[in-house]
Each structure stands twice: as structure tokens, then as C-alpha cells.
């Protein structure tokens, strides 16, 4: 079995993350793979971000019970729907401690960007597991596992790209009020609108294609 067969079959069936046409190509196994991938993403994104913030001196993630790799501490229902449809998702905004100086104002944004970098690092690392799994697993199970790796890689890359949008409710957007406290209250109230706008961009096909990013990060 070719270790890249999962990717080739995904690319043959998928016209990209943009537009709704490929929703009709979804199969039950692919839906299950996407649910698994978005739960893994939620646990990793939330857990890594909470860990980075805690190491940087922010007590709020631990105090709010978000210092956990349990995906159900971070996942949102809207993120589940988005992940199933488009292989990209978001998590519940992380609480940040009030900013008292320039460094603490920048801390949330730096933590978010570092968590994104660590998530993207898992995309090539997952490729290192392909050869051992290819050799150890039976043919059918091996294909399912490699296809799940493909889906997870797309989910991680797509979710990071989505989270970089400076919109209220998305991770970079949630970090901006700390830098600009004058807009904090009004900006936080706009979170549902910001998330709805991001979803509209994806649904209409106006969001950049994730495939080139995944290809650039892959080792195989």
C-alpha cells in the first residue's frame, strides 16, 4: 500500500476547502475521521495554548479549568459543524488575565502565535508515523489510519489559517483587546458576528486553499 494513497484519494475527491460542492462527496468514514480530527485539534489547540499562557505567567487558563488537553473543555458546537464540512475548526476563546503593562498586553497574542507554530509542527511529525504504521497494520486498517493522518494534517493547518484571521471570536482576534484595551468590551461582544463572518468566508469559497500549506509542511 502506498503511504501517500490517502492524500491522493483525498485530492481526487476534494476540490479544496473552498465552496460547498464537495459536501456531497462526504462519506460516513470521512465524517468520522473529521470528527476525530477536530476533537484532536480542539484538545491540542486548547491544551497547548493554556500551557503556553501558564508558562508565561497567566493564571486564567488554570483558574477557568481550561488547562487541559481534554477536547471537551475547548470544543464548540459551531466548530464541530465547520470541521465536518471544511476540515477546519475553532475552539472556545481562551480567557486571559488583565493586562497591566506592555508585556502582559502582548502575552495573549504571543501565546496564540506560538501555539499555532507548535500545532503546525505536528503536520510533518505525523508523516514520521506513516512508515511504521504502513509496515505494522493490516491493509484495511493501514489505509484507514493513513487517511486519518491526512485528515488531521488538513484540520491542523486549516484551523491555524482560520485562527489567524483578526476577527472577534477567533484566537488572534481574542488576543487583540489585550493590546488595545479601549476596544475590549465592544470587541468581545462582537465575537458571534466575527465567527459568523469567518464561516461565511469559508462557505462562499473566499478563504485561501489549505492544500498548498499542507504540501509545504509534509515530509512525504
C-alpha positions, 0 to 999 in steps of 0.5 A, a space after each residue: 500500500 502506498 503511504 501517500 494513497 490517502 492524500 491522493 484519494 483525498 485530492 481526487 475527491 476534494 476540490 479544496 476547502 473552498 465552496 460547498 460542492 464537495 459536501 456531497 462527496 462526504 462519506 460516513 468514514 470521512 465524517 468520522 475521521 473529521 470528527 476525530 480530527 477536530 476533537 484532536 485539534 480542539 484538545 491540542 489547540 486548547 491544551 497547548 495554548 493554556 500551557 503556553 499562557 501558564 508558562 508565561 505567567 497567566 493564571 486564567 487558563 488554570 483558574 477557568 479549568 481550561 488547562 487541559 488537553 481534554 477536547 471537551 473543555 475547548 470544543 464548540 458546537 459551531 466548530 464541530 459543524 465547520 470541521 465536518 464540512 471544511 476540515 477546519 475548526 475553532 475552539 472556545 476563546 481562551 480567557 486571559 488575565 488583565 493586562 497591566 503593562 506592555 508585556 502582559 498586553 502582548 502575552 495573549 497574542 504571543 501565546 496564540 502565535 506560538 501555539 499555532 507554530 507548535 500545532 503546525 509542527 505536528 503536520 510533518 511529525 505525523 508523516 514520521 508515523 506513516 512508515 511504521 504504521 504502513 509496515 505494522 497494520 493490516 491493509 484495511 486498517 493501514 489505509 484507514 489510519 493513513 487517511 486519518 493522518 491526512 485528515 488531521 494534517 488538513 484540520 491542523 493547518 486549516 484551523 491555524 489559517 482560520 485562527 489567524 484571521 483578526 476577527 472577534 471570536 477567533 484566537 488572534 482576534 481574542 488576543 487583540 483587546 489585550 493590546 488595545 484595551 479601549 476596544 475590549 468590551 465592544 470587541 468581545 461582544 462582537 465575537 458571534 458576528 466575527 465567527 459568523 463572518 469567518 464561516 461565511 468566508 469559508 462557505 462562499 469559497 473566499 478563504 485561501 486553499 489549505 492544500 498548498 500549506 499542507 504540501 509545504 509542511 509534509 515530509 512525504 
